[in-house]
Amino acid sequence: MSNYLGIDIGGTNVGYGIVSEAGEFLYQHSIKTNTCNSAEELVDKIFQDVKKRAEFVGVGIGAPSVNQQTQCIEYAPNLNWGDIIPLAQLFSDKFNMEVSLVNDANAVAIGEKHFGEAGELENFAVITLGTGVGLGLYVNNQLVIGAHGLGGEIGHSIIRRDGRECKCGNMGCLETYIAKDGIVKTAKEKLEFSSGGSILNTISPSELSPAEIFKAARKEDPVALEVVDSVTKDLAFAISNLINILDLECIFLSGGISKSGNILKRKTEKHLKTYVLPNLHDKAQVKISILNEKNSGTMKNSGILGAIASIYAKMSAVTI
Ligand SMILES: [Zn+2]
């Protein structure tokens, strides 16, 4: 059995691990993204660390704003390493082995297929909910990357005309409502118009987070419940568009915000009944990704496992 190096690059942390093809972690570590001034520095730091750990035969990487055709990161808003970064090339030059670079949400979908609950599914989506909102999509058992390798940007699907301003330059994008900052913004707006007495008023505005908001909602806090209702309605709106267009079997929720678990799933399913076409009602399941349980602290092991699955599939000529 071979081992691989899996790397999950995020705007805040870069997690990496040496993992067997069965998904067993032999070594794992994470570094702050902003401690690297360039992609070359990141590649060098990881190389210096892992070369003394365990043997591996290939490198899989999941990262934001990846063009899977060119194997470059292109114009990533949360990485300060230049506009076009030939990341796969940098890694293969340094490590002298096979490298696979995939979009981070695609990595999680590939991981769900190989290590999670999507093994037998041919039409499913993984939605990652965190700092942004990403989509990994399988249709007819094929990962969808689009004509230019850039597909899956569900976070920038427009759900409100003339809505909130988004970093991408558009208005009303999904992630301005249901990603981390969007949820906190909605909570602050609702708190302004509430008569007080919310648990959320006891948290300093700079500490307010989706985790705290969902926690308060589980305690039936009225303002937090309103926020969660609004977030799950918007999420259901986006998911129902996917189901109505693609007739999916399952939608997995992944990423930090999906750790809110049952309340997120339950309320999203409730709103889906409104938006999904009657003949597709109850045909698609919503599940919280079980790979989430492998995430701990700053380590997003679901992202690393996805990167491992992508390089394993590439090197063993398995279709992903
Ligand atoms: Zn946008």
Residues whose N, C-alpha, C, O or C-beta is under 5 A from the ligand:
A	BS01	ZN	G155 H156 C166 C168 N170 C173
